[in-house]
Structure formats: structure tokens, C-alpha cells
Amino acid sequence: MNTLNRQWLYTGFRRELRTSLGRDTAEVIWKEAGKEYDRILAEQPELKKHRGSMVLPAVALYRVLNRHGKDAETMLNRYGEMMGKRFAKIIHGLTSIPGADRFVWHNVERVMDRMSSAKLGYKRELVSRPPEMYGVDILSCPYHELAKELGEEKAVLCICHMDKEYSQGFRHIRYDRNSTVSEGARACEYRLRFDPEKD
């Protein structure tokens, strides 16, 4: 069985491949990417844990798409944006429940601390705290570091694109991120503000 079939975040990419490349080519690429994924894990089994679960499928697909002469970066980034927009709709629905927006904002620092903690491999600098703005600079991200370690730094950009899109879904919370480490910036600059005018 193809290991990629169990990677829920990327299974939709198989459909996207079929749409853009045709069924036969898509299946060849998907099969090869599954083998590439297995090869990476056989060489580094410790990567099955947290930081590998989102990065390895992207790296495997990125490598195989490039081998087939496809624009891997554009295809994966487009998919990341699409998935991010889907998640944004879910997030918007949840934060439209009365009081949910304020509950999220009240706990934004705690949530961000859990999602980007040193324990998970992040390096960060707190820039500002609510109530005016929650700002944090992510100086080093384990997803980016792993992709770089595997020699495919740009493969992880699809995760950055997804993150940027789904973070727009929070009702009454304005999110800005104008830079990313994986695009060569010093930091991923997260800036969140409570804004009752933002739907």
C-alpha cells in the first residue's frame, strides 16, 4: 500500500494531480512519491514523529514532481493555499459561535505558545502581548529546518501558504504575516489583533 494514502493532509493533492496532469501521469507520480517517502523513512525512521508528519510527504512529492519536469513549488503551494482556505471556512464557522471569537482572543497567547513552543523545536521572540496586539517572531521552524536538512527547503512552503490562508478564518481576529523564514526572511512575523469589524 502507498504510504501517502495515509497522509490525510495530502490525499487531496492526488486529485489535484489527476486534474492538472491526467490520471495516468498522476498515478505514476503518486506511486513514485510514496516510494520516495518510504525511502526517506527507511533511512531516518526517527522522522515518523511530529516534525516529519507534515514535511515528509511534501518533500517526497516535491522531489518526484521535479524529476518529472513539473513545477513542484507552484503546484504544492497552490494546494497549500486551497487547503488553507478550506480550513479557514471551518475556523470561521467555529469562531462565529457567540463568544467564541473573544474566547480565542483571550487565549491567543496560550494557543500560540503551545503551537510554537521550544519543546516542538521552534525558536521565537515575543514582540507584544494583548490587548492591543499579539506579536511573535518565529526565528526557526522545525518544518523548515527538516526540509532544509533533507535538501528541499522550498518543499515546506506549501505548509506556510496553508498557514497563512487558514489564519484568515478567525472571526474578529485580524492576522498578518508578511515574511517567512522559508522564503529567506529573518523571521515569520505573526501579528494578531482583535478587530470587531472583521467578519
N, C-alpha and C positions, 0 to 999 in steps of 0.2 A: 504494500500500500504506500502511496505517495505521502510522505510526512507533511507536506504542505497542506494536504487536505484537512489536517487537524489544526491548522493555524487560523482560527476564526477571523482574525483581523484582515487576513489576506485572501480568503476564499473568494471574495467578490472580485478580486483582481483577475482571477481566471476568466470570469465572464467578460471583463473589460478586454482581456486579450483576445477572446473569441470575436468580440465585436470589432475590434480595430485590426486584427491580423488574420481573421478567419479561423475556423475551428481546427483545422489540421495543424497549422503553424502554432496556434495557441497551445494545443495539446503537447506538441513536441517541446516547446519552451517550458511548459508547466512540469512535464516529466523530468527534463534535464535539471530544472531548478530544484526539484525535490531531491534528486541525486546529489546536487551540489550542497544542499542543506545537510543531508546525511553525512557527506564527506567532511564538512566543517565540524559537525558534532563528533564524528569518529576521531578527528584529530584533537579536539578540545571539548571533551564531554562536560567539563565544568560550566560550559556556556548554556546549558539547559536551564539555568537559573534565571532570575529576574531580568537582568540586562540583556540576555540573549534572546529572550522570547519574542521581542518585537523587532530586534535588529537582524537576526539571522535570516528570516525569510526575505527581508528587503535586500540583504547582501546577496543571497543566492539568486534572487530574481534579477537584480542589477547586473551581476556577472554574466548570467546566461543571456539576458536581453542584449547586452553589449556584444557578446560573442556572435549573436545573430545579426549584428549590424543595426540594431534598433536604438532609439533614443531613450535609454533606460531612465535617465534622470527625469525627463519630461513626463514619461508615462507613469512612473511611480509617484511623482509629485502631484500630477493631476488626480491620481487615485487617492492620495492622502487628502487632498482638498475635498474631493467628493465624500469620502468617509467622514471628514470633519464636519461638513455641512449636515450630514445625516445625524451625527451625534449632537450638533447644535440644536436641531429641532427637538430632540428628546430633552436636552437640558432646558431649553426654553419652556417646554411644556411643564417640566417639573418645577421650575422656578416661577411659573405663573400661578401656582397654588398659593392662595393668600398667606402671606407671612414668610413664604419660602425664600424670597429674594433677600429679605432682611436677616433671616437666619443664616443664609450663606455668607452674606457680608459680615455679619457679627463673628463668624468663624473662619473668615478667609485666611487669616494668618496661620491658624492651626492646620487648615487643609493644605495650604501651600507648604508648610513645614513638613507635613507627612509625605507629600508628593515629591519633594525635592530635598530630602534630608541627606546629611553626610553618610548616614547608615546605608542609604541606597547608592552612594557613590557620587553625589553632587558636591560641588564647591560653590558657595554662594555668598553674596553680600546683601544684607538688608539695607535698603535705601530709605524707606519711610514706612510708617505704620498708619493704620486707620486712626481717626475717622476720615481725614482728607484723602489720603491715597495709600494703598498698599503697593510698595515698590520693592522688587528684589532683582538683583543681577545674578543670573546663573553663569558662573565663570567656567565651569566644567560640567559636562553632562555625560553620564555613563553610556548612554546610547551612542553619542558622537564618539566618545573615546574607544568604544568597542569597534565601531565601523572603521575608525582610523587605524586601529590595531590590525584589522583584517584587510587593510589596504583599499577600502571602498568608502572613503569619507562621505561622498555625496549620496550614497545609498540611503543614509538616515534622514535626508532632507524631507522625505515623504512624511515622516513622523512629525517633523517641525511644521509642515504645511497642515497636517491634520490638527495638531495642537492649536495653531493659530485660528483655524476655522471654528472648531468646536467651542473655543473660549469666547467666541462672539455670541454664543447662545444664551448666556446668563441674562435674565431679565433684570433691568435696573442696575446692572454692573457693567461699566464700560471697561473694555480690555484693550490695551495697546501693547504691541511688541514689535519694535521697529528694527531689531537686529537679532542675529543668531550666531552662536559660536560656529555652527557647521557651515556658515557662509563666510567665515573669516573674521567675524567681529570679536571684540574683546569679551562680550557677554551677551546672553539672551536677556534682554531687558523687559521684565514683566512690570506693567503699570496697570493697576486696577483701581477704579474709582466708583463709588456709589452714585448713580445718576437716575433719579426718579423719572426723568423724561425719556430715558432709553427703554424701548419696548423689548 
